[in-house]
């Protein structure tokens, strides 16, 4: 990869071809953490790039990135990562995941030419983005964020299961911003209390913790907690919630302090959850929601 531009945000991870099963029925969606996080950052006005792997038959995803002003550095593979997400109830934290084939691992050569202010690692399962990628990005003078889902999820047969990994503390030490949901946090830290879980994560090295849960987002930064609720009018787009949240948080964090970035991330995620697919609303709609639901706590 040869990148001559300096991006605000680069999102790294595989596209996923998703089958979503919920009480509302069965739907087929273009997914992947990079898909959701990149579009969220781009809609907030940032210069964004994606490093991903997918099959040529899914090249329409690359075209959608380009149409949204997102540069896409793609490696074509025999097949895309295909994921099934089953939501048995209306609780977005409760779901069953399975995978029928993957697009393989991101390699160091695919990221070594990157120039960016921040990199967001958004993988779907362990091995997709390894410690070697974090090490390669570490010396590039960029903020490094990563979602725990791509490290705690392990493919056993076709099922994704949570497993601890020996390199956990080594991995987390490279991160500036760690993203986790409440279920992953309890599994990895042993804490059922999200505040204690966030502090436990922070003790392993990351400066900022972004922790999503059913009702909103919790940020722990500089020894302070910041919280903002989710206010979707409907829940048609629960898949991609956390990926959108970290994309919006990192994008906002480049110009805003943690407390304000937390509110922006919660507002963007609230609007995204109303519709399947990546976030596609306007900044004006985000600002309107913030004024309406967050009591004017952010000045524009």
C-alpha positions as CSV (number, residue, x, y, z in Angstrom):
1,X,0.0,0.0,0.0
2,X,1.3,3.5,-0.9
3,X,-0.6,6.3,0.7
4,X,0.5,9.8,-0.2
5,X,-2.3,11.6,1.7
6,X,-2.5,12.2,5.4
7,X,-5.9,11.1,6.6
8,X,-7.7,12.2,9.7
9,X,-8.9,8.6,10.3
10,X,-7.9,5.3,8.8
11,X,-10.2,2.3,9.6
12,X,-8.6,-1.2,9.3
13,X,-10.4,-4.5,9.2
14,X,-12.4,-6.8,6.9
15,X,-15.8,-6.0,5.3
16,X,-18.4,-8.6,6.4
17,X,-21.4,-9.8,4.4
18,X,-24.0,-10.0,7.2
19,X,-27.2,-12.0,7.6
20,X,-29.2,-10.3,10.5
21,X,-31.9,-12.3,12.2
22,X,-34.1,-10.5,14.7
23,X,-37.7,-10.4,15.9
24,X,-38.3,-8.1,12.9
25,X,-37.3,-10.8,10.4
26,X,-34.2,-11.7,8.3
27,X,-32.2,-9.1,6.4
28,X,-29.0,-9.0,4.4
29,X,-26.6,-6.1,5.0
30,X,-23.1,-5.0,4.1
31,X,-21.4,-5.0,7.5
32,X,-18.0,-4.9,9.1
33,X,-16.7,-2.6,11.7
34,X,-14.7,-0.6,9.1
35,X,-17.9,-0.1,7.1
36,X,-19.8,1.5,10.0
37,X,-16.9,3.4,11.6
38,X,-15.6,4.9,8.3
39,X,-18.9,6.2,7.2
40,X,-19.6,7.7,10.6
41,X,-16.3,9.6,10.6
42,X,-16.7,10.7,7.0
43,X,-20.2,12.0,7.6
44,X,-18.8,14.2,10.3
45,X,-16.6,15.9,7.7
46,X,-13.2,14.1,8.2
47,X,-10.8,12.8,5.6
48,X,-11.1,9.0,5.9
49,X,-9.6,5.9,4.4
50,X,-10.3,2.2,4.8
51,X,-7.9,-0.8,4.6
52,X,-10.0,-3.9,4.0
53,X,-10.3,-7.3,2.3
54,X,-13.2,-8.7,0.4
55,X,-14.2,-10.7,-2.7
56,X,-14.5,-9.0,-6.0
57,X,-18.2,-9.9,-6.2
58,X,-18.7,-7.5,-3.3
59,X,-16.9,-4.6,-5.0
60,X,-20.1,-2.5,-4.7
61,X,-18.9,-1.8,-1.1
62,X,-15.7,-0.2,-2.4
63,X,-17.8,1.9,-4.8
64,X,-20.0,3.1,-1.8
65,X,-16.9,4.1,0.1
66,X,-15.7,6.1,-2.9
67,X,-19.1,7.7,-3.3
68,X,-18.9,8.9,0.3
69,X,-15.5,10.4,-0.2
70,X,-13.7,7.6,1.6
71,X,-10.5,6.2,0.0
72,X,-10.4,2.4,0.0
73,X,-7.3,0.4,-0.1
74,X,-8.6,-3.1,-0.8
75,X,-7.1,-6.6,-1.1
76,X,-9.3,-8.9,-3.1
77,X,-9.7,-12.4,-1.7
78,X,-11.4,-15.6,-2.8
79,X,-14.4,-14.8,-0.5
80,X,-15.6,-12.1,1.8
81,X,-16.1,-12.7,5.5
82,X,-19.7,-13.9,5.9
83,X,-21.3,-13.4,9.3
84,X,-24.7,-14.3,10.8
85,X,-26.0,-12.2,13.6
86,X,-29.0,-13.5,15.6
87,X,-30.8,-11.1,18.0
88,X,-33.3,-13.3,19.9
89,X,-34.7,-10.3,21.9
90,X,-34.9,-6.6,21.6
91,X,-31.8,-6.2,23.8
92,X,-28.9,-5.3,21.4
93,X,-26.3,-6.7,23.9
94,X,-27.8,-10.2,23.5
95,X,-26.9,-11.9,20.2
96,X,-25.4,-15.0,18.7
97,X,-22.7,-14.8,16.1
98,X,-21.5,-17.3,13.5
99,X,-19.1,-17.1,10.5
100,X,-19.1,-19.1,7.3
101,X,-15.7,-18.3,5.8
102,X,-13.4,-15.4,6.1
103,X,-11.3,-13.0,3.9
104,X,-8.2,-13.8,5.9
105,X,-5.8,-11.6,7.9
106,X,-4.7,-8.0,7.2
107,X,-0.9,-8.0,6.6
108,X,1.7,-5.4,7.6
109,X,2.3,-4.6,3.9
110,X,-1.3,-3.5,3.6
111,X,-0.8,-0.8,6.3
112,X,2.9,0.2,6.1
113,X,2.3,3.1,3.8
114,X,-0.4,4.7,6.0
115,X,-0.2,8.3,7.1
116,X,-3.0,9.3,9.4
117,X,-3.8,11.2,12.6
118,X,-5.7,8.2,14.0
119,X,-6.1,4.5,13.1
120,X,-9.2,2.6,14.2
121,X,-8.8,-1.2,14.3
122,X,-12.2,-2.7,13.6
123,X,-12.0,-6.4,13.1
124,X,-14.6,-9.1,13.6
125,X,-12.6,-12.0,15.0
126,X,-9.2,-12.8,16.4
127,X,-6.5,-13.2,13.8
128,X,-8.0,-10.7,11.3
129,X,-5.8,-7.9,12.7
130,X,-2.9,-9.1,14.8
131,X,-0.4,-7.7,17.2
132,X,2.0,-7.2,14.3
133,X,-0.3,-4.6,12.8
134,X,-0.4,-2.7,16.1
135,X,3.4,-2.8,16.3
136,X,3.7,-1.6,12.7
137,X,1.4,1.4,13.4
138,X,3.0,2.2,16.8
139,X,5.9,4.2,15.4
140,X,3.8,6.3,13.0
141,X,2.9,9.1,15.4
142,X,-0.9,8.5,15.3
143,X,-3.5,7.8,17.9
144,X,-4.4,4.1,17.9
145,X,-7.9,2.9,18.7
146,X,-9.2,-0.7,18.7
147,X,-12.4,-2.6,19.4
148,X,-12.1,-5.5,21.7
149,X,-14.5,-7.6,19.6
150,X,-11.7,-8.4,17.1
151,X,-9.5,-9.9,19.8
152,X,-11.9,-11.6,22.2
153,X,-14.0,-13.4,19.5
154,X,-12.5,-16.7,18.3
155,X,-13.8,-18.8,15.5
156,X,-14.5,-22.4,16.6
157,X,-16.0,-24.3,13.7
158,X,-18.6,-21.8,12.5
159,X,-19.3,-20.3,15.9
160,X,-17.7,-17.2,17.4
161,X,-17.0,-17.6,21.1
162,X,-15.3,-15.4,23.6
163,X,-11.8,-16.5,24.8
164,X,-9.1,-14.8,26.7
165,X,-5.7,-14.4,25.0
166,X,-2.2,-14.5,26.4
167,X,-1.1,-11.3,24.6
168,X,-4.0,-9.2,26.1
169,X,-2.0,-6.9,28.2
170,X,0.7,-6.6,25.6
171,X,-1.9,-5.7,23.0
172,X,-3.8,-3.2,25.1
173,X,-0.5,-1.4,26.0
174,X,-0.3,-0.2,22.4
175,X,-3.7,1.5,22.5
176,X,-4.6,5.1,23.1
177,X,-8.4,4.4,22.9
178,X,-10.0,1.1,23.7
179,X,-13.6,0.4,22.6
180,X,-15.6,-2.4,24.3
181,X,-19.2,-3.3,24.9
182,X,-20.5,-4.3,28.3
183,X,-20.6,-8.0,27.6
184,X,-17.0,-8.0,26.4
185,X,-15.9,-5.9,29.4
186,X,-17.4,-8.3,31.9
187,X,-15.7,-11.3,30.2
188,X,-12.3,-9.6,29.9
189,X,-12.1,-7.8,33.2
190,X,-14.3,-9.9,35.4
191,X,-16.2,-6.8,36.5
192,X,-20.0,-6.6,36.1
193,X,-19.9,-2.9,37.1
194,X,-19.1,-1.0,33.9
195,X,-17.3,1.8,35.8
196,X,-15.0,-0.7,37.4
197,X,-14.5,-2.5,34.1
198,X,-13.5,0.8,32.4
199,X,-11.0,1.4,35.2
200,X,-9.7,-2.1,34.9
201,X,-9.1,-1.6,31.2
202,X,-7.4,1.7,31.8
203,X,-4.9,0.1,34.2
204,X,-3.7,-2.1,31.3
205,X,-2.5,1.0,29.3
206,X,-5.1,2.7,27.2
207,X,-5.6,6.4,28.0
208,X,-9.3,6.5,27.1
209,X,-12.0,3.8,27.4
210,X,-15.2,3.9,25.3
211,X,-17.7,1.4,26.7
212,X,-21.1,0.9,25.1
213,X,-24.0,-0.7,26.8
214,X,-27.7,-1.1,26.2
215,X,-28.6,2.5,27.2
216,X,-25.7,4.5,26.1
217,X,-22.0,5.1,26.1
218,X,-19.5,5.5,29.0
219,X,-16.2,7.2,28.5
220,X,-13.4,7.0,31.0
221,X,-10.6,9.5,30.3
222,X,-8.0,11.4,32.4
223,X,-9.5,9.8,35.5
224,X,-13.0,11.1,34.8
225,X,-16.2,9.4,33.7
226,X,-18.4,10.9,31.0
227,X,-21.8,9.4,30.0
228,X,-24.4,10.0,27.3
229,X,-27.6,8.0,26.6
230,X,-28.9,6.6,23.3
231,X,-32.1,8.1,22.1
232,X,-33.2,6.2,18.9
233,X,-36.8,6.6,17.9
234,X,-36.8,3.0,16.6
235,X,-34.4,0.1,16.6
236,X,-34.2,-1.1,13.0
237,X,-30.4,-0.8,12.8
238,X,-28.9,-2.2,16.0
239,X,-26.1,-4.1,14.1
240,X,-23.1,-1.8,13.9
241,X,-23.9,0.2,17.0
242,X,-20.5,0.0,18.6
243,X,-18.6,0.3,15.4
244,X,-20.5,3.6,14.6
245,X,-19.9,4.8,18.2
246,X,-16.1,4.4,18.1
247,X,-15.9,5.9,14.6
248,X,-17.8,8.9,15.7
249,X,-15.9,9.2,19.0
250,X,-12.5,9.1,17.4
251,X,-13.6,11.6,14.7
252,X,-15.0,14.0,17.3
253,X,-12.1,13.5,19.6
254,X,-9.7,15.1,17.1
255,X,-11.3,18.5,17.8
256,X,-13.3,18.0,21.1
257,X,-12.5,17.0,24.7
258,X,-13.7,13.6,25.9
259,X,-16.9,14.8,27.4
260,X,-18.1,16.4,24.2
261,X,-16.8,13.6,22.0
262,X,-18.9,11.2,24.2
263,X,-22.1,13.2,23.5
264,X,-21.4,13.4,19.8
265,X,-20.7,9.6,19.6
266,X,-23.9,8.9,21.5
267,X,-26.0,11.2,19.2
268,X,-24.6,9.7,16.0
269,X,-25.1,6.2,17.3
270,X,-28.7,7.0,18.3
271,X,-29.5,8.1,14.8
272,X,-27.7,5.2,13.2
273,X,-29.7,2.6,15.2
274,X,-32.9,3.9,13.6
275,X,-31.8,2.4,10.2
276,X,-30.0,-0.6,8.8
277,X,-26.6,0.0,7.3
278,X,-23.9,2.7,7.9
279,X,-24.7,6.1,9.4
280,X,-26.0,8.4,6.6
281,X,-27.6,11.4,8.4
282,X,-26.4,15.0,8.4
283,X,-24.3,17.0,10.9
284,X,-27.4,19.2,11.3
285,X,-29.5,16.2,12.4
286,X,-26.8,15.3,15.0
287,X,-26.7,18.9,16.3
288,X,-30.5,19.0,16.5
289,X,-30.6,15.7,18.5
290,X,-27.9,17.0,20.9
291,X,-29.8,20.2,21.5
292,X,-33.0,18.2,22.0
293,X,-31.8,15.3,24.2
294,X,-28.5,16.4,25.7
295,X,-29.7,19.8,27.1
296,X,-27.4,22.0,25.1
297,X,-24.3,20.6,26.9
298,X,-22.3,21.0,23.7
299,X,-21.6,24.4,22.1
300,X,-21.3,24.4,18.3
